[in-house]
Amino acid sequence: MSEEKPSLSYRDAGVNIDAADESLGRAKEAIKRTFDPNVLQDIGSFGAMYNMGALNIENPVLVSSVDGVGTKLKVAFMTGVHDTVGVDLVSHCVNDILVQGARPLFFLDYLACGVMEPETISDVITGIATGCRYAGCSLIGGETAEMPGMYADGEYDLAGTIVGVVDRDKIVDGTRIEEGDAIIAIPSTGLHTNGYSLARKICFEVAGLDHSDPMPGTGMSVGEALLAPHREYARVMQIAMKLVDVRGMVHVTGGGLTDNLPRVLPEGLGAEVNLDAWEIPAIFRFLQETGNVQESEMLRTFNCGQGFLVIVPKDQAEKALDTISQAVNDPVLIGSIIKDEKQEVAYKGSARYASID
């Protein structure tokens, strides 16, 4: 007589559907607070629906982007703080489409893990909802996948897609940028979501710090300083674009000032950036000195304190500075557009770093 085979369930294979339902249930109210009247479907549908007809835009163009948070997630795993990386994810995506002049409409997320931990997943999704509320967009869908064996215990991956809209006649693509135009920088709130592989190596391997140790010059712990949320610039720039002739915008992400500024420049034009126009925050000085990082590498890896650039006619620079400063502290004129067949960034002056004593 043969032995009866054991009955297996999905949970025996490592997938806990009940935990996934609990995670979504915990975050459901935060998600619904992001909805606007154009969201046509509640949470849980196979497809999310958004009503474009109510936008009242004469010639609407959809602008979309997808991105992740990178190895900043490693700091979240280390510290056990999971409610800010969702803000990072949304802000990064929103800023990317803002460069074309688009305002965000809706966001979709993808979260994958090895073992579903409802409290952690709920914190992440709630953070995403918070980021959407900051940016004024709706979190209308997403996917939470439990994949045993794919990820280390306590770790997950995170990505998102943003969809926004701009009137075709108001697209900002850099084609109107001219020699002599002013470059205005809006400060970052830290590293944002780029350069973390190098930053973690410097902090935890070279300096031998723990996430709970003080980060010199910041008044925060290492973990707090590295997890400072990515700033979104959509709200202030939507106002500025109505009052000033914005000819180009730059989200300072991977590649820093050096590689991102040329992405919006027309052929035959480059940029001159004055390094002593602003004081580079202390966290960057610590990374530069501790890691013995060359200045050129700093400018190509990190935002060095400036998260978003705005290019306007020279005679509108003061108006732009005044408009932006109503919502964000310390925007600064950092340079101008110059003739350059190589379309590169030329630096002048010396970088001024804040004290870390």
C-alpha positions as CSV (number, residue, x, y, z in Angstrom):
1,M,0.0,0.0,0.0
2,S,1.6,3.3,-1.1
3,E,2.0,6.2,1.3
4,E,-0.4,9.1,0.9
5,K,1.4,12.2,-0.6
6,P,1.3,15.3,1.5
7,S,-0.9,18.1,0.2
8,L,1.1,21.2,-0.7
9,S,-0.1,24.8,-0.8
10,Y,1.3,28.0,-2.2
11,R,2.5,28.9,1.3
12,D,4.6,25.7,1.4
13,A,6.5,27.1,-1.6
14,G,7.1,30.3,0.2
15,V,4.3,32.5,-1.1
16,N,1.9,34.0,1.5
17,I,-1.1,35.5,-0.2
18,D,-2.6,36.4,3.1
19,A,0.4,38.5,4.0
20,A,0.1,40.3,0.6
21,D,-3.5,41.1,1.3
22,E,-2.6,42.4,4.8
23,S,0.1,44.6,3.4
24,L,-2.3,46.2,0.9
25,G,-5.0,46.5,3.6
26,R,-2.7,48.4,5.9
27,A,-1.8,51.0,3.1
28,K,-5.3,51.2,1.5
29,E,-6.4,54.4,3.2
30,A,-3.1,56.2,2.4
31,I,-3.5,55.1,-1.3
32,K,-7.1,56.3,-1.5
33,R,-6.1,59.7,-0.2
34,T,-4.0,60.2,-3.4
35,F,-7.1,59.8,-5.6
36,D,-8.5,62.7,-7.5
37,P,-11.9,62.8,-9.3
38,N,-10.3,61.4,-12.5
39,V,-9.5,58.1,-11.0
40,L,-12.3,55.7,-12.2
41,Q,-11.5,52.5,-10.4
42,D,-10.9,51.5,-6.8
43,I,-7.9,49.5,-5.6
44,G,-7.8,45.9,-6.6
45,S,-8.9,46.0,-10.3
46,F,-7.0,44.2,-13.0
47,G,-6.3,47.5,-14.7
48,A,-6.3,51.1,-13.4
49,M,-8.3,53.7,-15.2
50,Y,-7.9,57.5,-15.4
51,N,-10.2,60.0,-17.1
52,M,-8.2,62.2,-19.5
53,G,-11.3,64.0,-20.8
54,A,-11.6,66.2,-17.7
55,L,-8.1,67.7,-18.0
56,N,-9.2,70.6,-20.3
57,I,-6.0,70.6,-22.3
58,E,-6.3,71.6,-25.9
59,N,-3.5,69.4,-27.3
60,P,-2.5,67.0,-24.6
61,V,0.8,65.0,-24.8
62,L,1.4,62.2,-22.3
63,V,4.9,62.1,-20.8
64,S,6.1,59.0,-18.9
65,S,9.1,57.7,-17.1
66,V,10.1,54.6,-15.1
67,D,12.8,54.4,-12.5
68,G,14.0,52.8,-9.2
69,V,15.7,53.9,-6.0
70,G,19.0,52.1,-6.6
71,T,21.2,51.0,-3.7
72,K,19.7,53.6,-1.4
73,L,17.5,50.7,-0.6
74,K,20.5,49.1,1.1
75,V,20.5,51.9,3.7
76,A,16.8,51.3,4.3
77,F,17.5,47.6,5.0
78,M,20.4,48.5,7.3
79,T,18.4,51.0,9.3
80,G,15.0,49.4,9.2
81,V,13.5,52.7,8.0
82,H,11.2,51.9,5.0
83,D,8.7,54.9,4.9
84,T,11.0,57.3,2.9
85,V,12.2,55.3,-0.1
86,G,8.7,55.4,-1.5
87,V,8.9,59.2,-1.4
88,D,12.3,59.0,-3.2
89,L,10.8,56.8,-5.9
90,V,7.9,59.2,-6.7
91,S,10.0,62.3,-6.5
92,H,12.7,61.0,-8.9
93,C,10.1,60.0,-11.5
94,V,8.1,63.2,-11.1
95,N,11.2,65.3,-11.6
96,D,12.2,63.4,-14.7
97,I,8.9,64.3,-16.6
98,L,8.9,67.8,-15.1
99,V,12.0,68.5,-17.3
100,Q,9.6,68.4,-20.4
101,G,7.2,70.7,-18.6
102,A,4.7,67.9,-17.7
103,R,2.6,67.8,-14.6
104,P,2.1,64.4,-13.0
105,L,-1.2,62.6,-13.3
106,F,-0.8,59.1,-11.9
107,F,1.8,56.7,-10.6
108,L,2.1,52.9,-10.6
109,D,4.6,51.0,-8.4
110,Y,6.3,47.6,-8.5
111,L,7.6,46.0,-5.3
112,A,9.3,42.6,-5.3
113,C,10.5,40.6,-2.2
114,G,11.6,37.2,-1.1
115,V,9.3,37.0,1.9
116,M,6.3,39.2,2.4
117,E,6.6,41.2,5.7
118,P,3.3,43.2,5.9
119,E,4.6,46.0,8.1
120,T,7.6,46.7,5.9
121,I,5.6,46.5,2.7
122,S,2.9,48.7,4.2
123,D,5.5,51.3,5.2
124,V,7.0,51.3,1.7
125,I,3.6,51.7,0.0
126,T,2.5,54.4,2.4
127,G,5.7,56.3,1.6
128,I,4.8,56.0,-2.1
129,A,1.4,57.4,-1.4
130,T,3.0,60.2,0.6
131,G,5.2,61.1,-2.3
132,C,2.2,61.1,-4.6
133,R,0.4,63.5,-2.4
134,Y,3.4,65.8,-2.2
135,A,3.6,65.8,-6.0
136,G,-0.2,66.1,-6.6
137,C,-0.7,62.8,-8.5
138,S,-2.7,59.7,-7.9
139,L,-1.4,56.3,-6.9
140,I,-3.8,54.2,-9.1
141,G,-2.1,50.8,-9.3
142,G,0.9,48.6,-8.7
143,E,2.2,45.1,-8.2
144,T,3.6,43.5,-5.0
145,A,5.4,40.2,-5.9
146,E,6.6,37.6,-3.4
147,M,9.3,35.5,-5.1
148,P,11.0,33.1,-2.7
149,G,14.7,32.6,-3.3
150,M,15.1,35.7,-5.5
151,Y,16.0,38.2,-2.7
152,A,17.9,38.0,0.6
153,D,15.9,38.0,3.8
154,G,14.6,41.4,4.6
155,E,15.3,42.9,1.2
156,Y,13.2,44.0,-1.7
157,D,13.4,45.9,-4.9
158,L,11.3,48.9,-5.9
159,A,10.4,50.6,-9.1
160,G,7.7,52.9,-10.4
161,T,6.2,54.5,-13.5
162,I,4.9,58.0,-13.7
163,V,2.5,59.4,-16.3
164,G,2.0,63.1,-16.8
165,V,0.6,65.5,-19.3
166,V,1.7,68.7,-21.0
167,D,0.1,70.8,-23.7
168,R,2.0,70.2,-26.9
169,D,2.5,74.0,-27.4
170,K,4.1,74.2,-23.9
171,I,6.6,71.3,-24.1
172,V,10.0,72.3,-22.7
173,D,12.7,70.5,-24.7
174,G,15.6,72.9,-24.7
175,T,15.4,73.9,-28.4
176,R,14.8,77.5,-27.5
177,I,17.9,77.8,-25.3
178,E,20.3,80.5,-26.5
179,E,23.8,81.7,-25.7
180,G,23.8,84.0,-22.7
181,D,20.8,82.3,-21.0
182,A,21.0,82.0,-17.2
183,I,21.3,78.7,-15.3
184,I,19.5,78.7,-12.0
185,A,19.9,75.9,-9.5
186,I,17.4,74.7,-6.9
187,P,19.0,73.0,-3.9
188,S,18.8,69.3,-3.2
189,T,18.0,67.7,0.2
190,G,21.0,65.4,0.1
191,L,22.2,62.7,-2.2
192,H,18.6,62.2,-3.5
193,T,18.8,58.7,-5.2
194,N,22.2,58.7,-6.9
195,G,25.7,57.9,-6.0
196,Y,24.8,55.5,-3.2
197,S,27.2,52.7,-4.2
198,L,30.1,55.0,-3.8
199,A,28.6,56.8,-0.7
200,R,28.0,53.4,1.1
201,K,31.5,52.3,0.3
202,I,33.0,55.5,1.8
203,C,30.8,55.5,4.9
204,F,30.7,51.9,5.8
205,E,33.9,50.4,4.4
206,V,36.5,53.3,4.2
207,A,35.3,55.2,7.3
208,G,34.0,52.1,9.1
209,L,30.9,53.9,10.3
210,D,27.7,52.4,11.6
211,H,24.4,53.8,10.4
212,S,23.7,55.1,13.9
213,D,27.0,57.0,14.1
214,P,27.0,60.8,13.6
215,M,27.4,62.1,10.0
216,P,30.0,64.9,10.4
217,G,28.6,68.4,9.8
218,T,25.0,67.4,9.4
219,G,23.6,67.1,12.9
220,M,22.1,63.7,11.8
221,S,23.1,60.1,12.0
222,V,24.7,58.5,9.0
223,G,21.5,56.6,8.3
224,E,19.3,59.7,8.6
225,A,21.6,61.8,6.3
226,L,21.8,59.1,3.7
227,L,18.0,58.5,3.8
228,A,17.0,62.2,3.5
229,P,14.1,62.1,1.0
230,H,14.5,63.1,-2.6
231,R,13.0,66.6,-3.2
232,E,10.3,67.0,-5.8
233,Y,10.3,70.3,-7.8
234,A,6.9,69.9,-9.6
235,R,4.8,72.3,-7.6
236,V,7.2,75.2,-7.6
237,M,8.1,74.8,-11.2
238,Q,4.5,74.6,-12.4
239,I,4.1,78.1,-10.9
240,A,7.4,79.4,-12.2
241,M,6.6,78.2,-15.8
242,K,3.5,80.4,-15.8
243,L,5.5,83.5,-14.8
244,V,8.9,83.1,-16.4
245,D,10.1,81.9,-19.9
246,V,11.5,78.6,-18.9
247,R,13.6,77.3,-21.9
248,G,15.1,74.3,-20.3
249,M,15.2,72.2,-17.2
250,V,17.6,69.6,-15.8
251,H,17.0,66.9,-13.1
252,V,20.5,66.4,-11.6
253,T,20.6,62.6,-11.2
254,G,23.2,60.0,-12.1
255,G,25.9,61.8,-14.0
256,G,25.7,64.9,-11.8
257,L,26.0,68.4,-13.3
258,T,28.6,67.2,-15.8
259,D,26.5,64.7,-17.7
260,N,22.9,66.0,-17.1
261,L,23.2,69.6,-18.2
262,P,24.3,68.8,-21.8
263,R,21.2,66.6,-22.2
264,V,19.0,69.6,-22.8
265,L,21.4,71.8,-24.8
266,P,20.9,72.5,-28.5
267,E,23.8,71.7,-30.9
268,G,26.6,74.2,-30.7
269,L,25.9,75.3,-27.1
270,G,27.6,74.4,-23.8
271,A,27.4,75.6,-20.2
272,E,29.7,77.5,-17.9
273,V,29.1,76.8,-14.2
274,N,30.7,78.9,-11.5
275,L,31.6,76.5,-8.7
276,D,32.0,79.2,-6.0
277,A,28.4,80.3,-6.6
278,W,27.1,78.0,-3.8
279,E,28.4,76.2,-0.7
280,I,28.4,72.4,-1.2
281,P,26.7,70.8,1.8
282,A,28.8,69.0,4.5
283,I,27.7,65.5,3.6
284,F,29.5,65.9,0.2
285,R,32.6,67.3,1.8
286,F,32.8,64.3,4.1
287,L,32.4,61.9,1.1
288,Q,35.0,63.8,-0.9
289,E,37.6,64.0,1.9
290,T,37.1,60.5,3.4
291,G,37.0,58.8,0.0
292,N,39.7,61.0,-1.6
293,V,37.3,61.6,-4.5
294,Q,38.5,63.9,-7.2
295,E,36.5,67.0,-7.8
296,S,35.6,65.9,-11.4
297,E,34.3,62.6,-10.0
298,M,32.2,64.4,-7.4
299,L,30.6,66.6,-10.0
300,R,29.8,63.5,-12.2
301,T,28.6,61.2,-9.4
302,F,26.7,63.4,-7.0
303,N,24.3,66.4,-7.3
304,C,26.7,68.3,-4.9
305,G,23.8,70.2,-3.4
306,Q,21.9,71.2,-6.5
307,G,19.0,68.9,-7.5
308,F,17.3,70.8,-10.3
309,L,18.4,73.4,-12.9
310,V,16.3,75.9,-14.7
311,I,17.4,77.8,-17.8
312,V,15.8,81.2,-18.5
313,P,16.7,84.3,-20.5
314,K,19.3,86.4,-18.8
315,D,16.9,89.3,-18.3
316,Q,14.4,87.1,-16.5
317,A,16.9,85.5,-14.1
318,E,16.0,87.8,-11.1
319,K,12.3,87.2,-11.6
320,A,12.9,83.5,-11.7
321,L,15.0,83.6,-8.6
322,D,12.3,85.6,-6.8
323,T,9.5,83.3,-7.9
324,I,11.3,80.1,-7.0
325,S,12.4,81.5,-3.6
326,Q,8.8,81.9,-2.6
327,A,8.6,78.1,-2.2
328,V,12.2,76.9,-1.9
329,N,15.0,78.4,0.0
330,D,18.2,79.6,-1.6
331,P,17.9,79.1,-5.4
332,V,21.1,80.5,-6.9
333,L,22.4,81.7,-10.3
334,I,25.2,79.3,-11.0
335,G,26.2,80.0,-14.6
336,S,25.2,80.7,-18.2
337,I,24.9,79.1,-21.6
338,I,28.0,79.5,-23.9
339,K,29.0,78.6,-27.4
340,D,30.6,75.1,-27.4
341,E,30.6,72.7,-30.3
342,K,31.3,69.8,-27.8
343,Q,28.1,70.6,-25.8
344,E,30.1,70.2,-22.5
345,V,30.0,71.8,-19.0
346,A,33.0,74.1,-18.3
347,Y,33.7,74.8,-14.7
348,K,35.3,77.9,-13.3
349,G,36.1,79.0,-9.7
350,S,36.8,76.6,-6.8
351,A,34.3,74.4,-5.1
352,R,33.3,75.7,-1.6
353,Y,32.5,72.9,0.8
354,A,30.6,73.5,4.1
355,S,32.6,72.8,7.3
356,I,32.4,69.4,8.9
357,D,34.2,70.3,12.1
